[in-house]
Amino acid sequence: MIYLDSAATTLQKPPQVARASAWAMGHLASPGRGGHSAAMAAADTAFACRQEAARLFHLSDPERVVFTFNATHGLNIAIKSLVRPGSTVVISGYEHNAVTRPLHAIPNVTVRVAESPLFDRRGAVEAFRNAITPEVSAVVCCHVSNVFGFILPVEEIAGLCRERSVPLIVDASQSAGCVPLDMEALGAAYMAMPGHKGLYGPQGTGLLLCGDTAPQPLLEGGTGSASLVQTMPDFLPDRLEAGTHNVTGIAGLLEGLRFVRRTGVETIGRRESALIRRLSADLEQIPGITLFRAQDSRAQAGVLSLQVEGMDSEELGEQLGRRGVAVRAGLHCAPMAHKTAGTLEEGTVRLSVSAFNQPWEMDAAARQLRQVCSRARV
């Protein structure tokens, strides 16, 4: 199988990720739940993972790295810590349902969309500049569109937020591990990311990086600390980590983070971009195909969406799957991005790469697409 669905989950992992998770299953207990060696080893592993994440994303205090189940969990904590009923919130036109649904669930929230054309970074900055007015209480922005790979100018958007004293939440689901991120330089209130995509960790893991704002717990329960008090602890990470940790996942995530750091975020990003350019060069020769591609390669990460004239996106995705090319088709849980780009009715087929894809796989995928398209024209 040629796996081109890493924007959903990276399937190929560094081998040490699985080894660490398997070892943890038999050797690590629960951090904070005992003074015996298995519990202490679990606490050491969890703290090492926080340290690795803090180092990779430039956060001075590892205890402000909070473990979550996934990016959606972290975004819910961040949004519900900052947004109150009646608030006005600004978002980009490329947000995932992990952002829009939590906002929709809060009563009487006004969601203002900073709309801008696809791959237009300057236009995105101007849209946010116009949208962030005095009544705005928070800004939420994805760093990279999960549908199109559009790298939004979060540095400039963060600068606008700092100028206007508006807290920023960054959804780094598609950028963590392949696009450089500096939490402290951005001055973001929160940054959420999954462990199972560009950080090469197991499913069911995620990180929420917390700035200086006071977060509100999404869950209450045992933390192994301050047990006499019936409110959640007032310090991180305990305030946001109720219940038993996913220690096997955290052990694997630690190795994924180490792999990203050793390889280099910029190195991974350049490799992924080169693969997408190679794929695009082949695909653009196919009659009837529309590629959603940035003219400036710096504006697009390792994600490429496409449509084929006269073919349903879901059917195209299924045909490629039967031919051994794993892609994702449809709306990708991000109808807002499709509405912004004008693809809401048809959806797209999305091909996305990781550090483990090879150039020959791009060539093979292009051949399969060419064959599917030629059969459709017969």
Phi, psi and chi 1 to 4 in degrees:
 res  aa     phi    psi   chi1   chi2   chi3   chi4
   1 MET       -  135.1  178.5  174.7   62.8      -
   2 ILE   -93.3  110.6  -62.5  170.9      -      -
   3 TYR   -92.9  110.5 -171.0   78.4      -      -
   4 LEU  -126.0   48.4  -62.3  177.9      -      -
   5 ASP  -133.6   36.7 -165.1   21.3      -      -
   6 SER   -72.3  -16.3  -69.4      -      -      -
   7 ALA   -68.1  -19.3      -      -      -      -
   8 ALA   -90.4  -52.5      -      -      -      -
   9 THR  -159.1  131.3  -65.5      -      -      -
  10 THR   -74.0  118.7   48.1      -      -      -
  11 LEU   -83.2  -42.9 -175.1   61.8      -      -
  12 GLN   -81.6  121.2  -64.6  107.9  -31.0      -
  13 LYS  -117.3  157.7  -47.5  -78.9 -170.9 -175.1
  14 PRO   -57.6  137.1  -19.8   30.6      -      -
  15 PRO   -58.6  -27.3   16.2  -28.8      -      -
  16 GLN   -69.1  -18.2   57.9  -92.6   31.5      -
  17 VAL   -66.0  -50.8  170.0      -      -      -
  18 ALA   -65.3  -38.4      -      -      -      -
  19 ARG   -62.4  -42.6  -72.1 -161.3  -61.8  -96.0
  20 ALA   -65.5  -41.9      -      -      -      -
  21 SER   -64.3  -42.1  -70.4      -      -      -
  22 ALA   -65.3  -40.8      -      -      -      -
  23 TRP   -63.7  -41.6 -178.3   86.0      -      -
  24 ALA   -62.4  -33.6      -      -      -      -
  25 MET   -58.3  -34.1 -176.2   69.3   72.8      -
  26 GLY  -104.4   -3.8      -      -      -      -
  27 HIS  -127.9  -17.7  -66.8   83.6      -      -
  28 LEU  -112.9  132.3  -59.8 -175.5      -      -
  29 ALA   -94.9 -141.6      -      -      -      -
  30 SER  -105.6  126.1  -67.0      -      -      -
  31 PRO   -63.2  138.2   20.1  -29.7      -      -
  32 GLY    79.2    4.2      -      -      -      -
  33 ARG  -120.3   43.7  -87.9   75.4  169.5  178.5
  34 GLY   149.6  156.3      -      -      -      -
  35 GLY  -101.2    7.2      -      -      -      -
  36 HIS   -80.9  170.0   53.0   79.8      -      -
  37 SER   -64.7  -36.1   60.2      -      -      -
  38 ALA   -68.5  -37.1      -      -      -      -
  39 ALA   -71.4  -40.4      -      -      -      -
  40 MET   -66.5  -37.3  -62.4  -61.1  -72.0      -
  41 ALA   -65.8  -36.5      -      -      -      -
  42 ALA   -64.8  -42.2      -      -      -      -
  43 ALA   -62.5  -40.3      -      -      -      -
  44 ASP   -63.2  -41.5  -70.1  -16.5      -      -
  45 THR   -65.4  -43.8  -61.9      -      -      -
  46 ALA   -62.3  -43.1      -      -      -      -
  47 PHE   -69.0  -36.3 -170.5   66.8      -      -
  48 ALA   -61.9  -37.0      -      -      -      -
  49 CYS   -67.0  -41.4 -168.7      -      -      -
  50 ARG   -62.2  -42.4  -63.0 -172.7 -151.0  -84.8
  51 GLN   -62.5  -42.3  -72.9 -179.5  -52.0      -
  52 GLU   -64.0  -42.6 -164.4   67.9   48.3      -
  53 ALA   -66.4  -42.6      -      -      -      -
  54 ALA   -61.3  -39.4      -      -      -      -
  55 ARG   -66.7  -43.8 -179.9  178.3  178.9 -177.4
  56 LEU   -67.7  -36.2 -173.7   61.4      -      -
  57 PHE  -108.1   12.3  -60.9  110.3      -      -
  58 HIS    60.0   57.6  -56.0  -81.7      -      -
  59 LEU  -118.9  123.8 -173.1   62.4      -      -
  60 SER   -70.0  -29.8   59.7      -      -      -
  61 ASP  -112.2  109.2 -176.2   -0.5      -      -
  62 PRO   -59.9  -23.8  -20.6   31.5      -      -
  63 GLU   -75.0   -5.0  -67.1 -168.0  -13.7      -
  64 ARG   -93.3    9.1  -58.2 -166.2   77.0   81.8
  65 VAL   -95.9  114.7  176.1      -      -      -
  66 VAL  -108.3  134.3  172.3      -      -      -
  67 PHE   -80.4  134.7  -65.5  122.6      -      -
  68 THR  -128.6  174.1   59.4      -      -      -
  69 PHE   -76.9  -28.0  -52.2  133.5      -      -
  70 ASN  -175.6 -178.6   43.5   50.5      -      -
  71 ALA   -67.3  -35.4      -      -      -      -
  72 THR   -59.4  -43.0  -60.7      -      -      -
  73 HIS   -58.7  -48.3  179.7 -162.2      -      -
  74 GLY   -63.4  -40.5      -      -      -      -
  75 LEU   -65.4  -36.9  -73.8  165.9      -      -
  76 ASN   -62.6  -42.9  -90.9  -95.8      -      -
  77 ILE   -60.9  -48.6  -66.6  171.7      -      -
  78 ALA   -62.8  -48.4      -      -      -      -
  79 ILE   -64.2  -44.8  -71.6  168.4      -      -
  80 LYS   -77.9   -9.2  -69.0  168.9 -175.8  177.3
  81 SER   -81.5  -29.5  -68.2      -      -      -
  82 LEU  -105.8  -27.9  -67.1  177.3      -      -
  83 VAL  -104.1  128.0 -179.9      -      -      -
  84 ARG  -114.7  159.8  -62.3  -73.8  176.0  -92.6
  85 PRO   -52.9  133.0  -28.5   36.1      -      -
  86 GLY    90.6   -3.9      -      -      -      -
  87 SER   -71.5  159.9  -64.8      -      -      -
  88 THR  -111.8  127.8  -62.6      -      -      -
  89 VAL  -126.1  139.1 -179.8      -      -      -
  90 VAL  -105.1  133.2  174.4      -      -      -
  91 ILE  -132.0  164.6   64.0  174.9      -      -
  92 SER   -78.7  172.6   81.9      -      -      -
  93 GLY   -84.8   12.0      -      -      -      -
  94 TYR  -125.3   23.0  -61.7   92.2      -      -
  95 GLU   -78.4  149.6  -61.9  -52.7  -46.8      -
  96 HIS   -81.5  160.3 -169.6  -82.0      -      -
  97 ASN   -61.3  -19.4  -78.8  -17.1      -      -
  98 ALA   -64.3  -19.2      -      -      -      -
  99 VAL   -98.4  -48.2  166.8      -      -      -
 100 THR   -71.8  -34.9   58.1      -      -      -
 101 ARG   -70.7  -43.2  -76.5  178.8  172.7  173.4
 102 PRO   -59.6  -37.8  -25.5   34.4      -      -
 103 LEU   -65.5  -41.3  -71.4  171.2      -      -
 104 HIS   -63.2  -30.3 -179.7   76.9      -      -
 105 ALA   -75.3  -15.6      -      -      -      -
 106 ILE   -90.1  126.3  -57.6  171.9      -      -
 107 PRO   -61.7  139.5  -21.6   32.2      -      -
 108 ASN    59.4   30.8  -57.6  -44.2      -      -
 109 VAL   -85.9  130.9  169.0      -      -      -
 110 THR   -91.1  117.5  -61.2      -      -      -
 111 VAL  -101.8  115.0  177.4      -      -      -
 112 ARG  -102.6  121.9 -174.3  178.4  -63.2  170.2
 113 VAL   -95.4  121.9 -178.7      -      -      -
 114 ALA   -83.9   86.1      -      -      -      -
 115 GLU   -79.7  139.0  -65.6 -176.2   -9.7      -
 116 SER  -153.9  154.4   60.1      -      -      -
 117 PRO   -64.8  154.5  -21.5   33.1      -      -
 118 LEU   -59.6  132.1 -176.4   60.2      -      -
 119 PHE    68.1   13.5  -59.4  124.2      -      -
 120 ASP   -99.3   91.0 -175.7   -9.2      -      -
 121 ARG   -67.4  -41.7  -71.2  167.4   59.4   86.5
 122 ARG   -63.9  -41.2 -178.6  174.1  -61.5  179.3
 123 GLY   -63.0  -35.4      -      -      -      -
 124 ALA   -64.3  -42.6      -      -      -      -
 125 VAL   -61.3  -45.2  173.4      -      -      -
 126 GLU   -65.1  -37.1  -69.5  -52.2  -51.9      -
 127 ALA   -63.4  -43.0      -      -      -      -
 128 PHE   -68.8  -37.4  -85.2   95.0      -      -
 129 ARG   -58.1  -40.9 -170.2 -173.2  -50.7  -82.2
 130 ASN   -76.8  -29.1  -66.1  -29.7      -      -
 131 ALA   -84.6  -27.1      -      -      -      -
 132 ILE   -84.4   93.0  -57.0  172.7      -      -
 133 THR  -108.1  172.0   52.2      -      -      -
 134 PRO   -57.2  -27.6  -29.7   37.1      -      -
 135 GLU   -81.3   -5.8   67.7  -88.0   19.7      -
 136 VAL   -73.5  131.2  171.2      -      -      -
 137 SER  -104.2  -14.1   57.6      -      -      -
 138 ALA  -164.3  154.1      -      -      -      -
 139 VAL  -123.4  134.6  169.9      -      -      -
 140 VAL  -124.1  129.4 -170.3      -      -      -
 141 CYS  -145.4  132.1 -175.5      -      -      -
 142 CYS   -76.5  146.1   61.7      -      -      -
 143 HIS   -79.0  -40.9 -168.8 -172.0      -      -
 144 VAL  -133.8  131.6  171.9      -      -      -
 145 SER   -66.2  128.9  164.2      -      -      -
 146 ASN   -70.5  -19.5   74.8  -56.4      -      -
 147 VAL   -87.0  -45.7  178.8      -      -      -
 148 PHE  -114.0   -8.6  -59.4  104.8      -      -
 149 GLY    74.1   10.5      -      -      -      -
 150 PHE   -63.6  119.9  175.4   26.3      -      -
 151 ILE   -86.7  106.1  -56.3  174.2      -      -
 152 LEU   -75.9  151.0  -80.7   84.7      -      -
 153 PRO   -79.1   71.3   29.5  -34.3      -      -
 154 VAL   -65.7  -28.3  -67.6      -      -      -
 155 GLU   -62.2  -45.7  -66.1   84.4    1.8      -
 156 GLU   -69.7  -39.0  -69.2   87.4  -15.4      -
 157 ILE   -64.4  -39.9  -66.1  165.3      -      -
 158 ALA   -63.2  -37.9      -      -      -      -
 159 GLY   -61.5  -41.7      -      -      -      -
 160 LEU   -61.7  -41.3  -68.1  171.7      -      -
 161 CYS   -64.2  -40.7  -68.7      -      -      -
 162 ARG   -65.6  -43.1  -68.3 -165.2  -58.0  -88.5
 163 GLU   -57.9  -36.7  -71.6  172.9   11.6      -
 164 ARG  -104.6    9.2  -58.1  176.8 -171.4 -168.5
 165 SER    55.3   44.0  -59.9      -      -      -
 166 VAL  -113.7  126.8  177.4      -      -      -
 167 PRO   -68.0  143.8   21.7  -31.4      -      -
 168 LEU  -116.0  133.6  169.7   65.8      -      -
 169 ILE  -110.3  125.7  -60.8  169.2      -      -
 170 VAL  -107.2  125.1  177.2      -      -      -
 171 ASP   -91.6  104.0  177.6    1.5      -      -
 172 ALA  -100.0   27.9      -      -      -      -
 173 SER   -58.1  -38.0  -65.4      -      -      -
 174 GLN  -103.4   -2.7  -60.8  -62.2  -24.6      -
 175 SER  -109.8  -27.5   59.7      -      -      -
 176 ALA   -60.7  119.2      -      -      -      -
 177 GLY   102.0  -15.6      -      -      -      -
 178 CYS  -132.5  -11.8   61.3      -      -      -
 179 VAL  -128.9  130.9 -178.9      -      -      -
 180 PRO   -57.4  139.0  -25.5   34.8      -      -
 181 LEU  -135.9  132.0  -80.3  164.5      -      -
 182 ASP  -127.4   99.3 -171.3  -37.4      -      -
 183 MET   -57.7  -46.1  177.2   68.9  174.1      -
 184 GLU   -73.9  -35.3  -66.4 -167.2  -20.2      -
 185 ALA   -64.8  -38.6      -      -      -      -
 186 LEU   -68.4  -33.7  -70.6  175.1      -      -
 187 GLY    69.5   27.0      -      -      -      -
 188 ALA   -69.9  149.7      -      -      -      -
 189 ALA   -72.7  -40.5      -      -      -      -
 190 TYR  -147.4  151.2  -62.3   98.2      -      -
 191 MET  -138.1  122.1 -176.2 -177.0  -64.4      -
 192 ALA  -110.9  144.9      -      -      -      -
 193 MET  -156.2  150.6   60.6 -167.8   69.0      -
 194 PRO   -85.1  159.6   31.9  -32.0      -      -
 195 GLY   -88.4  -19.9      -      -      -      -
 196 HIS   -93.5    4.1   66.6  -81.4      -      -
 197 LYS  -106.2 -109.4  -62.4 -174.1 -177.1 -175.2
 198 GLY   -72.3   -3.2      -      -      -      -
 199 LEU   -97.6   -4.0  -59.5 -178.2      -      -
 200 TYR    62.7   26.0  -62.2   93.5      -      -
 201 GLY   -92.0 -179.3      -      -      -      -
 202 PRO   -72.8  159.0  -15.5   29.7      -      -
 203 GLN   -62.1  154.5  -70.6  100.4  -40.7      -
 204 GLY    82.6   16.2      -      -      -      -
 205 THR  -125.3  152.9   60.2      -      -      -
 206 GLY  -167.1  169.5      -      -      -      -
 207 LEU  -133.5  140.6  -60.5  171.0      -      -
 208 LEU  -120.8  114.6  179.1   65.3      -      -
 209 LEU   -89.7  128.4  -48.7 -175.1      -      -
 210 CYS  -111.4  132.7  -59.7      -      -      -
 211 GLY   -84.5 -139.1      -      -      -      -
 212 ASP   -93.5   -2.3  -64.9  -28.4      -      -
 213 THR   -76.9  160.9   58.5      -      -      -
 214 ALA   -91.1  109.3      -      -      -      -
 215 PRO   -77.3  153.6   29.4  -34.3      -      -
 216 GLN  -106.1  132.3  -64.7  -57.2  -50.2      -
 217 PRO   -62.9  141.0  -18.3   30.4      -      -
 218 LEU   -89.6  -29.1 -167.2   64.6      -      -
 219 LEU  -127.3  147.9  -60.5  171.5      -      -
 220 GLU  -118.0  148.5  -70.6   81.0   21.4      -
 221 GLY   163.7 -162.1      -      -      -      -
 222 GLY   -72.2  142.7      -      -      -      -
 223 THR  -128.2   -6.8   60.5      -      -      -
 224 GLY    78.2    7.2      -      -      -      -
 225 SER  -140.9  153.3   59.1      -      -      -
 226 ALA    48.5   45.0      -      -      -      -
 227 SER   -68.8  -21.0  -65.5      -      -      -
 228 LEU   -73.9  -19.5  -76.0  174.6      -      -
 229 VAL   -90.8  136.8 -179.6      -      -      -
 230 GLN   -92.5    5.8  -71.6  -55.8  -67.8      -
 231 THR  -108.1  160.5   55.9      -      -      -
 232 MET   -66.4  147.9  -70.8  -63.8  -74.4      -
 233 PRO   -53.9  152.2  -24.8   34.0      -      -
 234 ASP   -93.8   14.2   60.1    0.9      -      -
 235 PHE  -126.2  153.1   51.9   88.2      -      -
 236 LEU   -91.0  151.9  -69.2  174.2      -      -
 237 PRO   -86.8   -5.9   33.0  -36.8      -      -
 238 ASP   -57.3  -34.4  -62.7   41.3      -      -
 239 ARG   -56.7  -29.9 -177.4  163.5  179.1   77.9
 240 LEU  -112.9    6.2  -58.9  178.9      -      -
 241 GLU  -122.1   66.5  -68.0 -176.4   -3.2      -
 242 ALA   -76.7  138.3      -      -      -      -
 243 GLY    90.2  178.6      -      -      -      -
 244 THR   -71.5  137.1  -59.3      -      -      -
 245 HIS   -75.2  154.7  -68.2   79.9      -      -
 246 ASN   -82.4   76.9  175.7   10.5      -      -
 247 VAL   -66.9  -37.8  174.8      -      -      -
 248 THR   -64.3  -38.5   56.4      -      -      -
 249 GLY   -67.3  -41.1      -      -      -      -
 250 ILE   -64.0  -39.5  -70.0  167.6      -      -
 251 ALA   -62.6  -41.9      -      -      -      -
 252 GLY   -67.8  -40.4      -      -      -      -
 253 LEU   -62.4  -38.7  177.6   56.9      -      -
 254 LEU   -55.9  -43.5  170.3   57.6      -      -
 255 GLU   -70.8  -33.3  -67.6  -57.4  -33.4      -
 256 GLY   -63.9  -43.4      -      -      -      -
 257 LEU   -62.3  -41.9  -72.0  163.5      -      -
 258 ARG   -63.3  -39.0  -74.4  171.7  172.0  165.2
 259 PHE   -61.4  -45.2  165.5   79.0      -      -
 260 VAL   -62.6  -44.0  170.1      -      -      -
 261 ARG   -65.6  -44.3  178.4  175.8   55.8   78.9
 262 ARG   -65.3  -40.6  -73.7 -166.0  -59.7  -96.0
 263 THR   -72.1  -39.7  -53.8      -      -      -
 264 GLY   101.9  124.7      -      -      -      -
 265 VAL   -59.1  -44.9  171.8      -      -      -
 266 GLU   -64.1  -38.7  -67.1   87.9  -12.1      -
 267 THR   -62.8  -44.8  -60.0      -      -      -
 268 ILE   -62.5  -45.2  -67.3  172.2      -      -
 269 GLY   -60.9  -42.8      -      -      -      -
 270 ARG   -64.1  -41.0  -74.8 -166.0  -61.6  -91.6
 271 ARG   -63.9  -45.6  176.6  177.6  173.8   78.8
 272 GLU   -62.7  -42.4  -68.3 -176.8   -0.4      -
 273 SER   -62.7  -40.0  -66.4      -      -      -
 274 ALA   -63.7  -39.8      -      -      -      -
 275 LEU   -63.6  -43.3  -69.0  169.8      -      -
 276 ILE   -65.6  -38.5  -69.6  -62.6      -      -
 277 ARG   -64.9  -40.4  -71.2 -163.7  -58.9  -87.9
 278 ARG   -63.4  -45.9 -176.6 -175.4 -176.8  110.7
 279 LEU   -61.3  -45.4  178.9   62.1      -      -
 280 SER   -61.5  -41.0  -61.9      -      -      -
 281 ALA   -60.0  -36.4      -      -      -      -
 282 ASP   -74.4  -44.6  -81.9  -10.5      -      -
 283 LEU   -68.6  -33.3  -65.1 -178.3      -      -
 284 GLU   -68.3   -9.8   65.1 -173.4    4.1      -
 285 GLN   -84.6   -9.1  -53.5  -58.4  -40.8      -
 286 ILE   -85.2  124.1  -59.3  174.8      -      -
 287 PRO   -61.6  140.0  -21.6   32.7      -      -
 288 GLY    84.8    0.5      -      -      -      -
 289 ILE   -98.1  139.6 -160.4  165.1      -      -
 290 THR  -116.0  121.6  -61.2      -      -      -
 291 LEU  -103.0  137.1  -58.8 -179.7      -      -
 292 PHE   -98.9   94.2  -64.4   88.2      -      -
 293 ARG  -133.4  135.9  179.9 -176.0  178.9 -169.2
 294 ALA   -78.2  140.7      -      -      -      -
 295 GLN   -67.9  -37.3  -65.5  -59.4  -49.5      -
 296 ASP   -94.8  113.3 -178.5   -5.6      -      -
 297 SER   -62.0  -19.8   61.5      -      -      -
 298 ARG   -70.1  -13.3  -65.7  171.5  -61.3  178.4
 299 ALA   -95.0    2.4      -      -      -      -
 300 GLN  -137.3  130.5 -171.6  169.1   10.0      -
 301 ALA   -87.9 -162.3      -      -      -      -
 302 GLY   -81.7   48.3      -      -      -      -
 303 VAL  -134.4  134.9  175.5      -      -      -
 304 LEU  -135.9  123.1  178.2   67.7      -      -
 305 SER  -103.9  151.3  -96.6      -      -      -
 306 LEU  -150.9  163.3   59.8   84.9      -      -
 307 GLN  -134.2  153.0  -65.7  175.2  -27.6      -
 308 VAL  -121.0  127.8  172.6      -      -      -
 309 GLU   -57.4  128.5 -175.9  179.1   -0.9      -
 310 GLY    81.0    3.7      -      -      -      -
 311 MET  -121.0  135.7  -70.5 -163.5   70.5      -
 312 ASP   -70.8  136.6  177.2   76.1      -      -
 313 SER   -62.0  -41.0  -67.9      -      -      -
 314 GLU   -64.0  -41.8  -63.4  -81.2    2.8      -
 315 GLU   -65.2  -40.3  173.3   59.9   23.5      -
 316 LEU   -62.0  -43.5  176.2   56.6      -      -
 317 GLY   -61.0  -40.9      -      -      -      -
 318 GLU   -65.9  -40.4  -70.6  178.1    9.1      -
 319 GLN   -63.9  -41.5  -71.8 -161.9   36.0      -
 320 LEU   -64.6  -39.1  -72.3  171.4      -      -
 321 GLY   -60.2  -41.4      -      -      -      -
 322 ARG   -65.7  -23.3  -69.9 -164.4  -68.5  -90.5
 323 ARG   -92.9    7.0  -70.8  168.8  170.6  -93.7
 324 GLY    88.1   16.9      -      -      -      -
 325 VAL  -114.7  110.9 -178.9      -      -      -
 326 ALA   -86.8  116.0      -      -      -      -
 327 VAL  -133.6 -179.6  -60.6      -      -      -
 328 ARG  -124.9  140.8 -174.2  172.1  177.8 -171.7
 329 ALA  -129.9  153.3      -      -      -      -
 330 GLY   115.9 -138.5      -      -      -      -
 331 LEU  -102.0   -9.2  -61.7 -177.3      -      -
 332 HIS    58.4   32.4  -44.3   95.7      -      -
 333 CYS    59.6   23.1  -61.7      -      -      -
 334 ALA  -140.0   63.7      -      -      -      -
 335 PRO   -61.2  -28.5   21.7  -33.4      -      -
 336 MET   -63.5  -40.8  173.7  169.7  -75.1      -
 337 ALA   -62.6  -41.1      -      -      -      -
 338 HIS   -67.3  -38.3  -74.2  -77.6      -      -
 339 LYS   -62.1  -43.4 -178.2  178.5  178.5 -178.1
 340 THR   -61.9  -41.2  -59.7      -      -      -
 341 ALA   -87.7   -5.5      -      -      -      -
 342 GLY    81.2   24.3      -      -      -      -
 343 THR  -118.1   18.7   56.7      -      -      -
 344 LEU   -64.5  -38.0 -176.6   61.1      -      -
 345 GLU   -70.4  -42.4 -175.7  175.0  -13.2      -
 346 GLU   -95.9  -25.0  -55.0   90.0   -9.1      -
 347 GLY    69.1 -172.0      -      -      -      -
 348 THR  -140.2  164.5   61.6      -      -      -
 349 VAL   -98.1  128.0  171.8      -      -      -
 350 ARG  -111.9  129.2 -176.8 -173.1   70.5 -171.8
 351 LEU  -114.6  128.1  -58.8   89.9      -      -
 352 SER  -138.7  143.1   52.4      -      -      -
 353 VAL  -115.6  170.9  -62.9      -      -      -
 354 SER  -136.6 -176.3   78.5      -      -      -
 355 ALA   -66.1  -13.5      -      -      -      -
 356 PHE   -99.5   -5.7  -68.8   93.5      -      -
 357 ASN   -73.7  154.2  -75.9  113.3      -      -
 358 GLN  -118.3  153.6  -60.4  -62.4  -39.5      -
 359 PRO   -55.9  -38.5  -27.8   35.6      -      -
 360 TRP   -63.1  -27.0   68.6  -95.6      -      -
 361 GLU   -68.4  -33.6  -67.4  179.7  -57.4      -
 362 MET   -64.9  -42.5  -54.8  -57.9  102.6      -
 363 ASP   -64.5  -42.5  -57.0  -19.8      -      -
 364 ALA   -67.0  -41.2      -      -      -      -
 365 ALA   -62.9  -41.2      -      -      -      -
 366 ALA   -62.9  -39.8      -      -      -      -
 367 ARG   -62.3  -43.2  -75.4 -164.2  -60.1  -88.2
 368 GLN   -64.7  -40.7  -66.3  -60.8  -32.0      -
 369 LEU   -64.0  -40.3 -106.4  168.0      -      -
 370 ARG   -61.1  -42.5 -173.5 -179.1  -64.3  -85.1
 371 GLN   -66.4  -42.3  -69.6  179.0   16.8      -
 372 VAL   -61.0  -44.1  170.1      -      -      -
 373 CYS   -66.5  -38.2  -67.9      -      -      -
 374 SER   -67.7  -37.9   64.7      -      -      -
 375 ARG   -66.3  -35.9  -73.1  174.8  178.3  -92.8
 376 ALA   -66.6  -27.5      -      -      -      -
 377 ARG   -84.3  -12.5  -68.8 -167.0  -62.3  -88.7
 378 VAL   -72.6      -  173.0      -      -      -
